[in-house]
Amino acid sequence: MRVGIAALVCGYLLSQFYRAFLAVLSPVLQEDLGATAADLASASGWWFLAFAAMQLPIGEGLDRIGPRRTAGGLMLVGAAGAALFAVATAIWQIKLAMALIGVGCAPVLMACYYIFARSYALALFGTLAGVTIGVGSLGNVAASLPLSAAVEVFGWRGAVWGLAGFTGVVALGILALVRDPPSLVREEKGSLLDLLKIPAIWPILAMMAVCYTPVAGLRGLWVGPYFSDVHGFDAGEIGRISLWMGLAMVAGNFAYGPLDRWVGSRKWVIFIGNALTVLCVLGLWAFADGSPAVAAGLLIAAGLFGASFPMVVAHGRAFIPPHMMGRGVTLLNLFGIAPIGLAQIATGRIHAETPADPASAPYQAVFLFFAVTTAIGLVIYLWSRDRTD
C-alpha cells in the first residue's frame, strides 16, 4: 500500500508542477510563440477546467474500478498532453496541451484521499491529506528556479519533453504499484443528488471554491507577468520569487495538517487562515507599484496562509457516507478546482481590459478580484457546522 501511495504522490508532484510552470515559462512563450498574458491565463484556466470536468467521472471510477486504473490510465493522457506542449507552434496547441495535462493530473490527489479515507483511521485524514499536499507541493517548488535553470540548459521544449517522459513513467508506476481497497459500492449506490442533499456540505463547498483560488492563480501565472511588467524582473528573478512562494505553500500544508486536532476545530482554523490570505492579497492590491520586496513578502505570506485546501477537504469529508467516499471527495475537489479555471480566464480578461496606466493597474484589478471573491466565500462559510473526527 505504501509504495502505491508513493507512486500517487509522485503523480501529485507533477500535478502541482504543471499548474504552476506557466509562470516561469511565460517570458519564453511570449518571445517564441507571441503568447500574451491573457493567452497564458486562458491556457492555465483550461488546465483547471479540464481537471475539474473530470472530477465527477473520477469519483465514479474510484468507487467502481478503484484508484489504480482510474489514476494510472488518465495519467497516460497527461503524458500525451505534455508531449503536445513540447512540439506546440501555436497558442491553441498550448491550450489543448494544458487541457490534456489537466485530465491526466485530475485523479491522483483524490486517489490518495480515497485510500486514506478507506484504509486509515478517520482522525488521521486531515494530517495525511496535509502531508500529501505538502510533499506534492515540492512540484510547485520545482516549477520555479529549477525549471528556469532547466530551460536555460535544455531550452523550454527540451525541458517539457523530459517532463512528458517522466509523466509516462509515473503513470506506469501507478498501474503497477497501487493496490485498490475493497469496494463498498452497494446496490443502492447513491448519487450526486444524495450528496447535495446533505445541508452541511453547502457552506463547505463555498469555502472550497475560494480557499485555493488566489494562491493557485497568483503562483500558477500572475507572479510572472506582474514582476516582469511592473518591476522588470527576468525569468531567473521570477523563478526565485516563485520558489519562495512555493516553499511557503509547502510549509503551510504541513502546518495545517495537524491543527484541527491541536485546536479542536476545523472551521476556525480554516476561517482565520483564509482571512489572513485576504489581507495579504489586499496588501498586494494596495502596494502593487511599491517595493518589489514588499510584494514578494506578501505573496510568500499568502502562500503560507492560503494552504488550507486539505483541511477544507477534511471538513467536508467528515459528512460523507463511506460507500460514497470517491464521489464525495471528488465533488469537493470539483468545487476546489473549477473556480480556479474560471478565475484564470476572468482575470485574464480583467487584465486585458484594464488600462496599463500605471503599469501596475491591471494587476491591481487582478489582486482585488481574488481578495473580494475569497472574502465572499468566507462570509458564506460562517454558516458551516464544525466537525472533527
N, C-alpha and C positions, 0 to 999 in steps of 0.2 A: 504493500500500500504506500509506504513512504517513498519508494523510488518512483512510483507512478505520480505521486503528488509533486515530486521534484521535477518531473518532465512537464507537468502542467504549469508549474511556477516558471519554468523556462519559457513556456508559451506566453505567460503573462508578462514576463520581462519584455518580450517582443511587442506585446500589445501596448505597453507603456512607451516603448521606444517609438513605435510608428505613430502614435497620436501626438508626439512632441517633436519629431525630427524636422518638420517643415520650418520651424522657427530658425534652425541653423542653415537649412538648405535654401532659404528664401533669397539671399543675395545671388547665389549661383543660378537659381532657376529664373530669377529676374533677368540676369545677364544672358543666359543661354537660350531661354525659351520666350523671353519677353513677358513673363508672368507678373501681374500686378498684385498688390496686397489683397485686393478684392478677389482675384483669381485664386490665390492661395487660401484665403479664408473659405471660399466655396469648396475647394478641394478638401480642406480639413473638415468642413461640415459634412461632406459626402462620406468621409470615413465614419463619423459618428452616426449619421443617419442609417448607413448600411449596417453598422454594428447594432444599432437599436432595432432595426427592422427584423433582425434575426432572432431577437430575444424570445419571443413567444414560440416560434418553432423549436428553438433550442430547449425551452422548458419542456415541451412535449418529448423531445428527443432524450433529455436526461431522465425523465420519468419512465419512458417506454423502452429505449435501447441502451441507456446508460451513458456515462460520461466518456468512455474510451472512444467509441466510434463517433459520437457527436463531436467531440473536440478534435480528435485526430483527423477525421475526414475534412472538416471545414478548414483546419489549419493548412492543408494542402492547397486550398483555394487561395489563402493568403500568400503562399509562396508564389503562385502564378501571378498574383497581383503585383508583388514586388518585382518579378521579372519584367512585367509590362512597364512598370515605373522606370526600370533601368534603361529601357530602349525607347522611352517616350520622346516624341519630337513635337508634340502639340499639347496645349493645355487640357483639351478634352481627354487625352490619354492619361494625363496625370490624375485627373478627377476619377476616371474609370478605375485606374490602378488603386487609388486610395479607397474606393468603394469595395473592391475585391479584397484588399488587405483588411478592411473593416469587417467583412464577412468572416475572414479567417481568424481574426482575433476575438470575435464575439463570444465564443463558448468557453474560453479557458478559465476565466475567473469564476464563472458560475459553476463550471465542473468542479473546481476546488471547493466552492461553498456547498455544493450538493453533497460531496463526500464528507465534508466536515459535519454538516447537519445530520447525516445519516450514520456516521461511524464514530463520532466523538461525543463527549459529554456536552450537553446544551450550554452549560455555564462557560465552556471554553470557546464558544463560537466567536464571540467578539474578539478575543485575543488572537485566535488562529486566523480570523479574517484580516485583522490588522497586520499581523506578521506577514501574511501572504502579500498584501499590498505593499508593505514596507520593503520586503525583499524584491518584489516585482518592480517597484519604483526605481530600482537601480537601472532599469531600462530607460527611464526618464533621464537619469544622470548620464547614461551612455549617449543619449541623443543630444548632448551638449558639446563640451570641449572634446571628448574622444571622437565624436562624429566629425567635428570640424577638422581635427587632425587627420582622420582617415580620408576626408575629402581632399585635403592638401596633398596627400601621398598618392592616392589611387584615382582621384577625380570623383565627382559625385556619382557617375554611372558605375564605376568600378566598386565603389563603396556599397551601392544599392544591390549590385549583383551578388556581392558577398552576403548581404542580408537575405536575399532570396534563397541562396543555398542553405544558410543556417536555418531559415524558417522551414524549409523542406525536411531537414534533419530532425528538427524538433517535432514536426508532425508525425514522422515515422516513429520517433521515440515514444510519443503518447500512445500510438496504436499498439506498440509492442509492450509497454510497461504498465499502463494504467489497468487497475482491476476494478470492475464495477461492483458497488454494493448490491445486495439482493433487492429485487424490485418489490415495491409495496403497492403498485397500481392495482386497484380493485376493480370489480365490475362497475361499481359506481365511482367513476374516476374523478368526478368533479370537473369544473370548467373555470375559465377566466371569470365568468359572471359570478360564480360562487366566491371567488377571491374578492371581487369588487363589492360583494355584499357584506364584507367584514368592515364595520364602521371605523374601527381603529386604524385601518390601513390608510385611509384618505389623507389625513394631515401628514402622515409619514411620507406618502407619495409626493406631496407638495414639497417637503424638505428634500427628498431625493432629487427633485427637479432642479434644485438650486445649489445643493451642497458641494457639487464638484464643478459646476459650470464656470465660475470665474477663474479658478486656478487652472483648469484644463484649457480654457480659452486663451488665457494670458500666456501660460507656459507653452501651450501647443502651437501658438502662432505669434500673438501680438507683441511679445517681448522682442522679437527680432526686428520687425519693421519699426517699432517705436524707438528703440535705441539707435537704429540706423538713420531714420529720418530726422529725429529730434536732436540726438546727441552725436551723430556722425560716427557711430561705432562700426567697426568692421566685424567680419564673421568670427574671428578669434575672440574679440571682446564680448560679443553677444554670447558666444559659447561659454565663456567664463561666468557670466551672469546667469545663464540658463543652468549651468552646473550647480551654482549655489542655491538657486531656487529648487532644483530637483532634489538636492540633498536635504533641504528643509522639508520637502514633501515626504521624503523617506522617513526623516525623524518624526514628523507629525503622525504618520501612520503607525509607527511603533508606539508613540506616546498615547494615542487614542485607544489602542487595543485593550489595555487592562483598566482603563479609567472607570468604566461602568462598575466594575467590582470594587474598586477602591473608594469611589464616591458614593456608590449605591444608587446611581441614577444614570440612565442613558439620555433621557430627554434634556436635562440641563447641561450635561457635558456637550451635547450636540448644539444646543442653543447658544451657549456662551462662545464656543469655538467659532461658529459661523457669524455671530455678531462681531467678533474681533476681525474676521475676514472682511466684513463690510466696511469696518473702519479703515482697514488698510487700503482697500480699493478706493474709498472716498479720499484718502490721503493722496493716492496716485492722481486722481482727478484734480484735486486742489493744487498739487505741486508738480504737474506734468512737465512744465517748462522750467523747472528749477534744477537743483543739483542732481546729476545722474546718480550720485552716491545715495541720496535720499530715495530716489525712485527704486534703485536696486534693493535697498533695505526694506522698503515697503513690499516689494514683490516677494522677497525672501520670507518676510513675516506672513504674508498672505499664503504662501506655500505651506508654512508650518501650521497655521490655524485652519486652513481650508482642507485639511486631510481627514475629514470626518466621514467620508464615504463608507468605510467598513462598519463604523459604529451605527450609521443610519440603517444600513442593511440588517445589522444585528437587531436593531429596534423593530423593524418590520417583520423579520423572520420569526420573532417571538410570538406573532399572532397567526402564523401559517400552519395548517394541519400537516402532519408528517407525510401523508400519501400524496400531497400536492406540493412538496418542497421544491421540486425542479421548476414547476410553473410559477411558484410563488417568488423564488429568488430572482428568476428571470424577469418577472413583472416589475419587481423593484429596480432591477438593472435597466430595464427599458425606460423607466421614468428618470433614472440617473444619467442615461447616455443620450437619449433622443434630444432633450433640451440643449445639450451642448452643440449638436449639429445644427439645430435651428438657430442657436445663438451665434455660431460662427458665420452662418450665412447672413443673419440680420446685422451683425456688427460689421461685416464686410460692406454691406450697403450703407450703413451709417457712416462708416469711414469714407467711402467714395463720395457721398453726398454732402459731407461737411467741408466747407471751405478751409483750406490749409493756411489760414492767416490768423494767428501764427501757426507754425508747423505742428505744434502740439494739439491744436484744436480738434482734429479728427480723432486723436487718441483720447482726449478728454471725454469726447462723446461716447467712445467705446467703454472707457472706465466707468462712466456714470451709468450706462446701461447695465453693466454687471452688478454694480452696487445696488441699484434700485430693484432689479429683479430678485436678487438674493434677499433683500430686506422684505419684500412681499412674501416670499416663501417662509421666512422666519415668523412673520405675523400669523400666517395660517398654522404653522407648526405649534404655536402656543396652545392650540386646541387638542393636541395629541395626548394620548394616555401613556404614562411612563410604565415601563416594564423591564425588569431584569430577570435573568434565569437563576 
